[in-house]
Amino acid sequence: MPPGTVVGPGVVAIHAHNDRVNNDLHSAPETAPATVSIGEAGMSPQDVLAVARAGARVELTERAIKAMATSRAVVEGLAARTEPVYGVSTGFGALAVRHISPELRTRLQHSLVRSHAAGMGPRVEDEVVRALMLLRLKTLCSGRTGVRPVVAQTMAGLLNAGITPVVREFGSLGCSGDLAPLAHCALVLTGEGEASGPDGVVRPAAELLAAAGLEPIELKEKEGLALINGTDGMLGMLLMAGADLARLFTTADITAAMTMEALLGTSRVLDPALHAIRPHPGQAASAANMLRVLDGSALTGHHQDAAPRVQDAYSVRCAPQVAGAGRDTLAHALLVADRELASAVDNPVILEDGRIESNGNFHGAPVGYVLDFLAVAVADLGSIAERRTDRLLDPSRSHGLPAFLADDPGVDSGLMIAQYTQAALVSECKRLAMPASADSIPSSAMQEDHVSMGWSAARKLRRAIDNLNRILAIELTTAARALDMRVAAGLGAPAPATAAVIAALRASGGEGVGPDRFLAPDLEAADAFVRAGKVIEAAAAAVGELN
C-alpha cells in the first residue's frame, strides 16, 4: 500500500492478508524446508509446495500418531457392535444399506479401493500426485478418520521413497472428493496398481514397495474409505496455482511497464494518489510495481511534445486495475485454501466427543468456485497483455515503431506471427474460463446427485496458467525488441529495471533486433525465462523487491 494512503479497517485487513499471501508465495525455493512435520492440525502452503515440488521429506509427530491411535480405538469399538455404522460395517454410497459382516470387512475396503481406481486418460503430473498424497496424509494425521497409524506411516514412506502412484486425468467429479485419483494412490499402498520410482520409470507397485523396504497395507474397517474421501487433489492444484500466479502477476506488471515505456506512454497514471482513492489492494500493488520498474526511464512520457497524448489506451492505462483485480482474486482464493488446509475432510468423521457422524464436507464447491474464479482472472490478464503486444506491432498505433518490429518491413515479417500464437493462447484461455463448477452430473444411482466438478476446474486452471506464461513471454519478447529499437533510434535509455530485464533475457538466449530467423527458439527461451522467475529476479536486482 502506498505511504500515506488512508483507508478503512476492512481494507487494512485485506491488505494484511494480501501481504501475507505475497510473502508466502514469493518465498525462494531454497528457503523451502527439507523436512515437513505433520501434526494433528494445520499445514502451510509452503509445506505443500516443499513436498510436492522440492521433494521435501515428511515426518509424523508423536501427537499425530497418538491422535490416530485414539480415533482408531473408537472405530474398533463401533466395529464390534451389532448395529451398522456407515463406512465401518456397511457398503458405500448407494450400497450403504447393506450390513457387512466382520469376516468380509477387509475385502470390503480393498474392493472399494480397487473399484474406485477407475481413472482414464493421460498421467497427472508428479507434483500434483505428491500434493494429493500429502494433503490426504495431513487429514489422516488429524485423528478424525479412524485409520491406524501404520496407514499414515506407510503413506509417508511412499513420499519419502519418491514413489509416485500413476493417477489418470479423468475420474473425479469433486464429490465425494477426488475419489478416483485418491483411489489410485490408495491402491499403491496395498501393493497393487502402478507407480513410478525415483528414476521416473513406471513399475508395478509391489516391486517399488519391496525395493523401498515398505510393507503393503492390509486395510481394516473404514481405512479404504478414509484414503479416498477428500478434496486433496483440487486443493493441491489450487496451492500450486497460487504460487505460479503470484509470480505471473508480478511478471505482468513488469511486462506492462516495459510496453508502456516502449510506447512512450505516460507513467502519471501510476501516481499512488490516484490509486489511494480507489483502495483495492491489488491495484495499488500493481501500480507501485510498474512505477518502480519505470523509475529513471528517459522514454516514458518524454517524447510527446510534437503529438501530445491526453491518455494512453486502456490496455496500457488500466494495466494496474486489471492485474490488481487478479491479485485480489488470488488473495480470496488462498483464503479459501487456508481454510481447507485447516480442515479434516472425510465421511464419516470422528468427533472429539467420540461420536462418528456422516457429513457432506467432502463436497468441493468452496475450492471449485475459486479455481474457476482464477481462470477468469487468468483469461483477462492474458487478454490485456495480448492487446498491448498488438499495439506495439501496429505502426498506426505504436508511435514510430516499424511494422511488426521487423528489421526491413515487407522483406521481414518480424514478430507478426508471434502475436498470432499469443492470440491463439488467449483464445484458449477464454474457453478455459467457462466455469466447471457451474456444471453438475448425477452419479451413484442418484445418491450423489450434485457434484462440484472441482477437479475439472483445477485441471483447466493449470492449462490456463501454462498458457498465460507463454502469453507474457511473447509480450516480454515484443517489448524488449521495441525498447532496443527506441534506444537504437537515439530516444534515450530505458529505466534501469527494464534494461536489466532485457540484458538478462538476451543472456538467456532470447535474441534481439535483426533480420528474420527461426523464431520459435526465441519464444521458448522467453517462456523458460518467465517460468523460472527470471523477469522478477532481474528487475528486483535493479530496484529492490517487488510486490
BATI-228942 format. One record per residue: residue in three letters; z, y, x of N, C-alpha, C in turn. Coordinates in steps of 0.2 Angstrom, whole numbers, plus 5000, padded with zeros to 4 digits. Layout:
<recs>
ALAZYXZYXZYX;...
</recs>
This chain:
<recs>
MET500049945004500050005000500050065004;PRO499650115003499550175007500250215007;PRO500450245013501050285013501050335008;GLY501650345005501750405000501550384993;THR501250324992501050304985501650304981;VAL501650334975502150324970501950284964;VAL502350224963502150184958502850154955;GLY502750124949503250094945503550034948;PRO504150014946504449954949504049884948;GLY503649884943503249824942502649814947;VAL502349874948501849874953502149864960;VAL502749884962503049874968503149794969;ALA503349764964503449694964502849654965;ILE502249674962501649644963501449654970;HIS501549714973501349724980501749684984;ALA502349674983502849624987502549554987;HIS502349534981502049464980501449464984;ASN500949514984500349514987500449514995;ASP500949554997501049555004501249485007;ARG501749455003501949385005501449335005;VAL500949335000500349295000499949305006;ASN499849365007499349385013499649365019;ASN500349375020500649345027500649275027;ASP500749235022500749165022500049135024;LEU499549165020498949135021498549155027;HIS498749215030498349235036498749205042;SER499249165042499649145047499149105052;ALA499149115058498749075063498849005063;PRO498248965064498348895064498848865069;GLU498848905075499348875080500048885078;THR500248925073500948935071501148875066;ALA500648835063500748785059501248735061;PRO501748715057502248665060501948595062;ALA502248565067501948505070502248445065;THR502848455062503148415058503348445052;VAL503248415046503448445039503948405037;SER504548425035505148385032505048395025;ILE505148335021505048335014505748325011;GLY506048365008506648365004506548344997;GLU507148354993507048334986506848394982;ALA506748454985506448514981506048554986;GLY505548574983505148634986504648614992;MET504148654993503748644999503348704999;SER503148735005502748795005502048785006;PRO501648835004500848825005500748805012;GLN501048835017500948825024501048755026;ASP501548725023501748655024501148605022;VAL500848625016500248585014499648595018;LEU499548655020498948665025499048635031;ALA499648635034499848605040499648525040;VAL499848495035499748425034499048405033;ALA498748445028498048425026497548445031;ARG497648505034497048525039497248525046;ALA497848525048498048525055498348455057;GLY498448405053498648345055499348335056;ALA499748385054500548385055500848315052;ARG501348295056501648235054502148255048;VAL502448205044502848215039503548175040;GLU504048195038504648155038505048165032;LEU505448115030505848125024506548135026;THR506848185022507548205023508048145020;GLU508648145023509148105020509248115013;ARG509248185011509448205004508848175000;ALA508248175002507748144998507748074997;ILE507948035002508047965002508647944997;LYS509147984997509747974993509547994986;ALA509148044985508948064978508548004975;MET508047974979507647924976508047864975;ALA508547844979508947784978509347794971;THR509547854970509947864964509547854958;SER508947884958508547884952508247814951;ARG508147774957507947704956508447664952;ALA509147674954509647644950509647654943;VAL509447714941509347724933508747684931;VAL508247674934507647634932507847564931;GLU508147544936508347464936508847454931;GLY509247504929509747494923509347484917;LEU508847534916508447534910508047474909;ALA507747444915507347384915507747324913;ALA508347324914508747264912508947264905;ARG508747314901508947314894508347284890;THR508547264884508047234880507547284876;GLU507847344875507347394871506847424876;PRO506247434874505647454878505747524880;VAL505547544886505547614889504947624892;TYR504547674890503947694892503847694900;GLY503347664902503247664910503647614913;VAL504247594910504647544914504547474911;SER504547464904504447404901503947404896;THR503447444896502847454891502247464895;GLY501647454891501047474893500947544894;PHE500347574895500247644896499747674891;GLY499747734890499347774886499247744879;ALA498647724877498647694870498847624870;LEU499047594875499347524876500147524876;ALA500447584875501147594876501547554871;VAL501247534866501547494860501747424862;ARG501547404868501747334869502247334874;HIS502847294872503347274877503147224882;ILE503347244888503147194894503747164896;SER503747094897504247054899504347064906;PRO505047054909505147064916504647024921;GLU504446964919504046924924503346954925;LEU503146994920502447024920502447104923;ARG503047124925503047194926502747214933;THR502847174938502447194944501747184943;ARG501547134940500747134938500547194934;LEU500947214929500847274925500647334930;GLN501147344935501047404939500447404943;HIS500347344946499747334950499047334946;SER499047304940498547314936498347384934;LEU498847424933498747494932498447534937;VAL498647514943498347554949497647524950;ARG497447464950496847434951496347464945;SER496547464939496047484934495947554934;HIS496447594936496347664936495947694943;ALA495947654948495547664954494847654952;ALA494547704948493847694945493447754946;GLY493547784952493147844953492447824956;MET491947874955491247864957491047924961;GLY490447914964490147974967490347984975;PRO490148044978490248054985491048054986;ARG491148034993491848034995492148114995;VAL492748114993493048184993493348195000;GLU493348255002493448275009494148255011;ASP494248235018494948205020495448255019;GLU495348325020495848375019496148375012;VAL495648355007495948355000496348294999;VAL496148235002496548175000497148185004;ARG497248215010497848215013498348265009;ALA498048315006498448365002498748324996;LEU498248284993498448254987498948204988;MET498948164994499548114995500148154997;LEU500148205001500748245002501048274996;LEU500648304992501048334986501248274981;ARG500948214981501248164977501948144980;LEU501848134987502448114991503048164989;LYS502848234989503448284988503748264981;THR503348244976503648234969504048174969;LEU503848114973504248054974504848074977;CYS504948114982505548134985506048174981;SER505748204975506248244971506748204967;GLY506648134967507148094964507048094956;ARG506448124954506348124947505948064944;THR505648024949505147974947505347904947;GLY505947894950506247824950505947774954;VAL505547794959505247744964505747734970;ARG505747674973506147654978505947694984;PRO506447714989506247754995505747724999;VAL505647654999505147625003504447645001;VAL504347654995503647684992503547744996;ALA503947794996503847854999503747855006;GLN504147815009504147805017503547775019;THR503247725015502547695016502047755016;MET502047795011501547845010501547895016;ALA502247915018502247955024501947915030;GLY502047855030501747815036500947815036;LEU500647815030499947825030499747895032;LEU500047945030499848015033499948015040;ASN500547995043500647995050500247955054;ALA499947895051499447855055498747875054;GLY498647935051497947955050497547915045;ILE497847875041497447835036497347875030;THR496747885028496547925023496147885017;PRO496447865012496047825007495447855005;VAL494947815003494247835000494347854993;VAL494247924992494347944985493647974983;ARG493447964977492747974974492848044970;GLU492248074970492148144967492348144959;PHE492148094956492248094948492748044946;GLY493148054941493648014939494248044936;SER494348104937494948144935494748194929;LEU495048194924495048234918495548294919;GLY496048284924496548334924497148324919;CYS497148264917497648244912497648174910;SER498048124911498748134914498748154921;GLY498548214923498548224930497848204933;ASP497848194940497248164943497348094944;LEU497248054938497347984938496947944943;ALA496247954943495847904947495947924954;PRO495947984956496048004963496647974966;LEU497247984962497847964965497847884965;ALA497547854960497547784960497247754966;HIS496647784968496347764974496847764980;CYS497247814980497747824986498247764985;ALA498547754979499047704977498847634979;LEU498147624978497847554979497947544987;VAL497847594991497847584998498547565000;LEU499047594997499747574998499947504997;THR499547474992499647404991499247354995;GLY498847385000498447345004497747335002;GLU497547364996496947354993496547414994;GLY495847404992495447464992495247484999;GLU494947545000494647565007494947625009;ALA494947635015495147695018494847705025;SER494947765028494647775035495247785039;GLY495247765045495747775050495647835054;PRO496047845060496047905064495347915067;ASP494947865067494247865070493747885065;GLY493947895059493547915053493047855050;VAL493147795053492747735051493147705045;VAL492747695039493047665033493047585034;ARG493647565033493847495033494247465027;PRO494347405026494747385021495547405023;ALA495847425017496547455018496947405022;ALA496947345020497447295023497347295031;GLU496747305033496647305041496947365044;LEU496847425040497147485043497947485043;LEU498247455037498947455037499247405042;ALA498947355043499147305049499147335056;ALA498547375057498447405063499047455065;ALA499247485059499747545060500447515059;GLY500547445058501147415058501547435051;LEU501147445046501447455039501347395035;GLU501847385031501847335026501547355019;PRO501147315016500947335009501447335004;ILE501447384999502047384994501847344989;GLU502347304986502347264980502647314975;LEU502247334970502547384966503047354961;LYS503547394959504047374954504047414948;GLU504447404943504447444937504347524938;LYS503847554935503747624935503347644941;GLU503347614946503147634953502347654953;GLY501947604950501247624949501147684945;LEU501447694940501347754936501547814939;ALA502147814943502347874947501947894952;LEU501547844955501047864960500447894958;ILE500247894951499647914949499647974944;ASN500247994942500348044937500548114939;GLY500048144942500148214944499548264945;THR499748324946499148374946499048384954;ASP499148344958499148354965498548364968;GLY497948334966497348354969497148424967;MET497148444961496948514959497448564963;LEU498048544963498548594967498348604974;GLY498248544977498048544984497448584986;MET496948574981496248614982496448694981;LEU496848704976497048774975497348804981;LEU497748774984498148804990497648814996;MET497148764997496648775002496148825000;ALA496048834994495548894992495948954993;GLY496548954992496949024993496849045001;ALA496948995005496849005012496149035014;ASP495648995011494949015013494849085010;LEU495049105004494949165000495249225004;ALA495849215006496249265010495849285016;ARG495549235019495049255025494449295022;LEU494149265017493549295015493549365011;PHE494149375008494249445005494249495011;THR494649475016494649525022493949535025;THR493649475026492949475029492549525025;ALA492549515018492149555014492249625015;ASP492849645016493049715017492649745023;ILE492649705028492349725035491649725034;THR491349675031490549675030490349735025;ALA490749755020490649805016490649875020;ALA491149875024491249935028490649945033;MET490349885036489849885040489149915036;THR489149885030488549905026488549985025;MET489150005023489250075021489050125027;GLU489250095033489150135039488350135041;ALA488050075040487350065041486950105036;LEU487150115030486850155025486950235026;LEU487350255031487550325032487950345026;GLY488350305023488750325017489350365019;THR489650385014490250425015490950385014;SER491350385018492050355018492550395014;ARG492350445011492850485007493150445001;VAL492750404999492950364993493550314994;LEU493650315001494150265003494850305004;ASP494850365003495450405003496050374999;PRO496650365003497150324999497450364993;ALA497350434993497550464987497150444981;LEU496550424982496150404976496350344973;HIS496550294978496750234976497550234973;ALA497850284975498550284973498550304965;ILE498050334963498050354956497850294951;ARG497650244954497450184950497750124954;PRO498450114953498850074958498750004958;HIS498149974958498049904959498149884966;PRO498649834968498749824975498149804979;GLY497749754976497249734980496749784981;GLN496549834977496149884978496349924984;ALA497049944984497249984989497249954996;ALA497349884996497249845002496549845005;SER496049835000495349835002495149905005;ALA495349955001495150025003495450035010;ALA496050015011496350035018496049995023;ASN495849935022495449895027494849925029;MET494449945024493749975025493850045029;LEU494350085027494450145031494650135038;ARG495050085039495250075046494650045050;VAL494250005047493649975051493250035053;LEU493150085048492650135049492950195054;ASP493550195055493850245059493550255066;GLY493350315067492950335073492250325073;SER491950315067491150305067490850375067;ALA490250375071489850435071489250425066;LEU489350375062488750365057488950385050;THR489550355048489750365041489850435039;GLY489450465035489550525032489250585036;HIS488950565042488750625047488050635047;HIS487650605042486950615043486650625036;GLN486950665032486750685025486550755024;ASP486550795030486350865029485750875026;ALA485150845028484550855025484450835018;ALA484750785016484750755010485350735007;PRO485850775005486550765003486550714998;ARG486950664998487050614993487750634989;VAL487750644983488350664979488750594979;GLN488450544978488850474978488350424981;ASP488750374984488350314986488350264980;ALA487950214980487850164975488450124973;TYR488450104967489150064965489250004970;SER488749974973488949914977489249934983;VAL489149994985489550024991490150064989;ARG490150104984490650144982491250104979;CYS491050054975491550014972491749954975;ALA491649944982491749884985492549874985;PRO492949924986493649904986493949884979;GLN493649914974493849894967493649824965;VAL493049794967492849734966493249684970;ALA493249694977493649644981494349644980;GLY494649704978495349714976495549674970;ALA495049674965495249634959495249564961;GLY494849544965494849474968495549454971;ARG495749504975496349494979496949484974;ASP496949524969497449524964497449454960;THR496849434959496749374955497049314959;LEU496849314966497149264971497949264971;ALA498249324971498949334971499249304964;HIS498849314959499149274952499049204953;ALA498449174956498349104956498849074961;LEU499049104966499549074971500249084968;LEU500349134963501049124960501049064956;VAL500549044952500548984948500648924953;ALA500248924959500348874964501048864966;ASP501448924967502148924969502548884964;ARG502448904958502748864953502648794952;GLU502048774953501848704953502148664959;LEU502148704965502448674971503248654970;ALA503548694966504248694964504348634959;SER503848604956503848564950503848484953;ALA504148444948504148374949503748344943;VAL503148334944502648314939502548234938;ASP502848214933502748134932502948124924;ASN502748064922502848054915503047974915;PRO503547954912504147994911504548014917;VAL505048064916505448084922506148064921;ILE506548064926507248054926507648124927;LEU507948144922508348204922509048194925;GLU509348254927509948254931510548214927;ASP510448214921511048184917510848104916;GLY510348084919510248014919509747984914;ARG509548034909509048014904508348004907;ILE507947964904507247954906506847974900;GLU506448024901506048054895505348064896;SER504948054891504248064891504148144891;ASN503548164893503348234893502648244894;GLY502448304894501748324895501648364901;ASN502048364906502048404912501448394916;PHE501148334915500548314919499948354917;HIS499948394912499348424909499148484914;GLY498548484916498348534922498148604920;ALA498248624913498048684911498248744916;PRO498848754918499048804922498648814928;VAL498548754931498148754938497448764936;GLY497148734931496448734929496248804928;TYR496648844924496448914922496348954928;VAL496848954933496748994939496248974943;LEU496048914944495548884948494848914945;ASP494848914938494248944935494149024936;PHE494749054936494849124936494549144943;LEU494749104948494549124955493749114956;ALA493549064953492749054953492449114950;VAL492649154945492349214943492449264948;ALA492949274951493049324957492649314962;VAL492549244964492049224970491349244968;ALA491149234962490449244960490349324960;ASP490849364958490749434958490749464965;LEU491149434969491149464976490549444980;GLY490249384978489549364981489049414978;SER489049424972488549464969488549534972;ILE489149574973489149634975488849644983;ALA489049584986488849584993488049574994;GLU487749534989487049524989486749594988;ARG486949634983486649694981486649744987;ARG487249744991487249784997486749765002;THR486649695003486149675008485449695006;ASP485349684999484649704997484549784998;ARG485049824997484949894998484749905006;LEU485049875010484949885017484149865019;LEU483949815015483249795017482649835013;ASP482849875009482349915005482249985008;PRO481649995010481550065014481650125009;SER481550115002481650164997482350184996;ARG482850134998483550144997483950145003;SER483650135009484050115015484150185019;HIS483850235017483950305021483750295028;GLY483050275029482750275035482650215039;LEU482950165037482850095040482150065038;PRO481850025043481249995042481249945036;ALA480749925033480749875028480949815030;PHE481449785027481749715029482049715036;LEU482149775039482449775045481949735050;ALA481349735049480849705053480649745059;ASP480549715065480349745071479649785070;ASP479149745067478549785065478349765058;PRO478649795053478449785046477749765045;GLY477649715041476949695040476749635044;VAL476849645051476749585055477349545055;ASP477949575055478549545055478849545048;SER479149495045479549495039480249515039;GLY480549515045481249525046481749485042;LEU482149515039482649475035482549465028;MET481849475026481649465019481949405016;ILE481749345019481949285016482649265017;ALA483049295021483749285021484049315015;GLN483849365012484049385006483849345000;TYR483349305001483149254996483649204996;THR483849185002484349125002485049154999;GLN485249215001485849244998485849244991;ALA485249264988485149274981485249204977;ALA484949154981485049084978485749064978;LEU486149074983486849064984487249094978;VAL487049164977487449204972487249174965;SER486649154964486449124958486849064956;GLU486949024961487348964960488048974959;CYS488349024962489049044961489149064954;LYS488649104951488649124944488749064939;ARG488349014941488348954937489048914938;LEU489248914944489948884945490548924942;ALA490348984940490949024937491049004930;MET490648964927490748934920491348894920;PRO491848914916492548884917492548814914;ALA492748764919492848694917493348684912;SER493948734913494448724908494348744901;ALA493748774900493548784893493348724889;ASP493248674893493048604890493648554889;SER493548514885493948454884493548394881;ILE493748334884493448274881493948224880;PRO493948194874494548144872494448084876;SER495048054878495047984881495547944879;SER495647884881496147834880496247824872;ALA495647804869495747794862496047854858;MET495847914860496147974857496847984858;GLN497247944862497947964864497948024868;GLU497448024873497448084877496848124875;ASP496948164869496448194865496248264868;HIS496648294872496548354875496648354883;VAL496148374887496248364894496048434897;SER496248444903496248514907495648524910;MET495248464913494748474917494848514924;GLY495548514926495748554932495448524938;TRP495348464939495048434945494348464945;SER493948464940493248484940493248564942;ALA493748594939493748664941493848674949;ALA494348634951494448634959493848614963;ARG493448564960492848544964492348594964;LYS492248634959491648684959491948744962;LEU492548764962492848814966492648804974;ARG492848744976492648734983491948744985;ARG491448724981490748734982490648814982;ALA490948844977490848924977491048954983;ILE491648934985491948964991491448954997;ASP491248894998490748875003490148925003;ASN489848934997489348974996489449054998;LEU490049074996490249144997490349155005;ASN490549105009490549105016489849125019;ARG489349085016488649095018488349165016;ILE488549185010488349255007488649305012;LEU489249305014489549355018489249355025;ALA489049295027488749285034488049325034;ILE487649315028487049355028487149425027;GLU487649455024487749525024487949545031;LEU488349505034488549525041487949525046;THR487549475045486849475049486449535048;THR486449555042485949615040486249675042;ALA486949685041487249755043487249765050;ALA487349705054487449715061486749735064;ARG486149705061485549725063485349795062;ALA485549815056485449885053485849935058;LEU486449915060486849965064486549965071;ASP486249905074485949905080485349955080;MET484949955074484350005073484550075073;ARG485150085070485450155070485550185077;VAL485850135081486050155087485450165092;ALA484950125091484350125095483950195093;ALA484050215087483750275084484050345087;GLY484650335090485050385093485450425088;LEU485650395082486050425077486750425079;GLY486950395084487650385086487950315086;ALA488550315089488950255089489250225083;PRO489250165082489650145076490450145078;ALA490850135073491550135074491750075079;PRO492250085083492550035087492549965084;ALA492849965078492949895075492249865073;THR491849905070491149865069490749855075;ALA490849895080490549875087490849815090;ALA491449805089491749745091491549685088;VAL491449685081491249635077490449615079;ILE490049665080489349655082489349615089;ALA489749645094489749615100489949535100;ALA490449525096490749455096490249415092;LEU489849435087489349405084488749385089;ARG488549435092488049425097488249365102;ALA488849375105489049325110489149255107;SER489149245100489249185097488549145096;GLY488049185097487349155096486949195090;GLY487249245087486849275082486449335085;GLU485749325085485349375089485249435085;GLY485049485088484949555085484249575084;VAL484049635085483449665083482849625088;GLY482249615085481749595089481249565084;PRO480649535087480149505083480349445079;ASP480049425074480249365070480349305074;ARG480749265073480949205076481249155071;PHE481349095073481649045069482349075067;LEU482349095060482949125058483549085056;ALA483449025054484048985051484548975056;PRO484448965063484948955068485449025068;ASP485149085067485549145067485949145061;LEU485749125056486149125050486749065050;GLU486549015053487048955054487648985059;ALA487349015064487849045069488349095065;ALA488049135061488449185057488949155053;ASP488649105049489149065045489749035048;ALA489549005054490148975058490649035060;PHE490349085062490749145064491249175059;VAL490949175053491349195047491849145045;ARG491649075045492149025044492649015048;ALA492549035055493149025060493549085060;GLY493449135055493849195055493749245061;LYS493149235064493049275070492849355068;VAL492649365062492449435060493149475060;ILE493649445057494349475056494649485063;GLU494549425067494849425074494549485078;ALA493849495078493549545082493749615079;ALA493749625073493949695070494649705072;ALA495149655071495849675072495949685079;ALA495549655084495649675091495549745092;ALA495149775088494949845089495449895086;VAL495749875080496049925075496749895073;GLY496949835075497549805073497549765067;GLU498049735065498049685060497849715053;LEU497349685050497149705043497449665037;ASN497349695031497649665025497349605024;
</recs>
